Amino acid sequence: MICSSNERDILFKKLASKIVHNPYLDRTLVSFQGNKYAAFSSWFKYREGFSERLVTYIIENSQLQPGILLDPFSGVGSSLFAAATLGWQTIGIELLPVGCFATQARIIAQQINLKLFKSIIYELKQINFIDYSDQSNAFNHLKITQGAFSEIDEKKLVGYIYYCNKFIVDKEIRTLLLYAAFCILEDISYTRKDGQYLRWDYRSGRSKSKKQFNKGNILTFEVAIIQKLKQIELDLMVMRFNLIYLVIIYHYCQKINCLILKIHNR
Ligand SMILES: C[S@@+](CC[C@H](N)C(=O)[O-])C[C@H]1O[C@@H](n2cnc3c(N)ncnc32)[C@H](O)[C@@H]1O
């Protein structure tokens, strides 16, 4: 184990001649930042993850034939999905429910009824979720989560969860709607996760540090949830469009192939 920067420097000097700098593997690629604009993985900020482009890069440069990829610490499934896109079968193991939920939501999203999802988003826009929140479905807070949201936004969040569980019949769409709410928790809260620490915005009244922390714009529940649902809808539309596009190209190529074969057989 390397304990101090001095020892690290010594080790670095010792191995310097063996270290090859690969400019492709920049900071964004090896961290979560590389997922910022990627469909699915940008929906929820899973800071412990690494970018899917990194996994794609590693697999493509490994010269391995597609087989079974096992990720025993699969987080939100970045490696699994990246590998699956390249034709691998995948198995993931993850300890935290957060990672399992994100993985499950992504699998569901890929096969969801998009037309129905769109119409439900439209329906949700008309609803005042406060009407569905009362003491019976309020959060059972732990001390650490107490005061994380403004009172009004917490009520709307609770009402939304209640509404989805009670009135959204399609199980897959319900899961995706609940996942959307999960994805916006930080956007609507007074907190921000920094490494292993939870920082509290001064507006929460809970900040203990002398220096006031201002996390910037805190979205209202309605704005955040509709933004998130629209992002999901758009990503799914683009994905379907790409698929249709690929199918058309595939058929087109097959036709050309047939034509070439016919010409060849003449
Ligand atoms: C660095 S993250 C993996 C990130 C993942 N490859 C991704 O990009 O989403 C490591 C993961 O291992 C999980 N983990 C830690 N100990 C574990 C264990 N004993 N069994 C299963 N998962 C575990 C953590 O919950 C965490 O999500």
The ligand as an ORCA input file, in Angstrom:
! r2SCAN-3c Opt
* xyz 0 1
  C     -16.778      1.514     -8.311
  S     -18.409      0.960     -8.095
  C     -18.717      0.105     -9.600
  C     -19.162      1.007    -10.640
  C     -19.752      0.303    -11.823
  N     -18.797     -0.470    -12.562
  C     -20.433      1.351    -12.675
  O     -19.786      1.952    -13.530
  O     -21.614      1.619    -12.425
  C     -18.230     -0.411     -7.027
  C     -19.555     -1.033     -6.665
  O     -19.314     -2.211     -5.925
  C     -20.381     -2.393     -5.011
  N     -19.927     -3.333     -3.977
  C     -19.052     -3.135     -2.989
  N     -18.895     -4.244     -2.261
  C     -19.681     -5.190     -2.813
  C     -19.933     -6.558     -2.524
  N     -19.368     -7.167     -1.509
  N     -20.801     -7.219     -3.311
  C     -21.395     -6.609     -4.363
  N     -21.189     -5.318     -4.674
  C     -20.348     -4.604     -3.912
  C     -20.656     -0.993     -4.520
  O     -21.953     -0.871     -3.993
  C     -20.443     -0.160     -5.787
  O     -21.659      0.092     -6.454
*
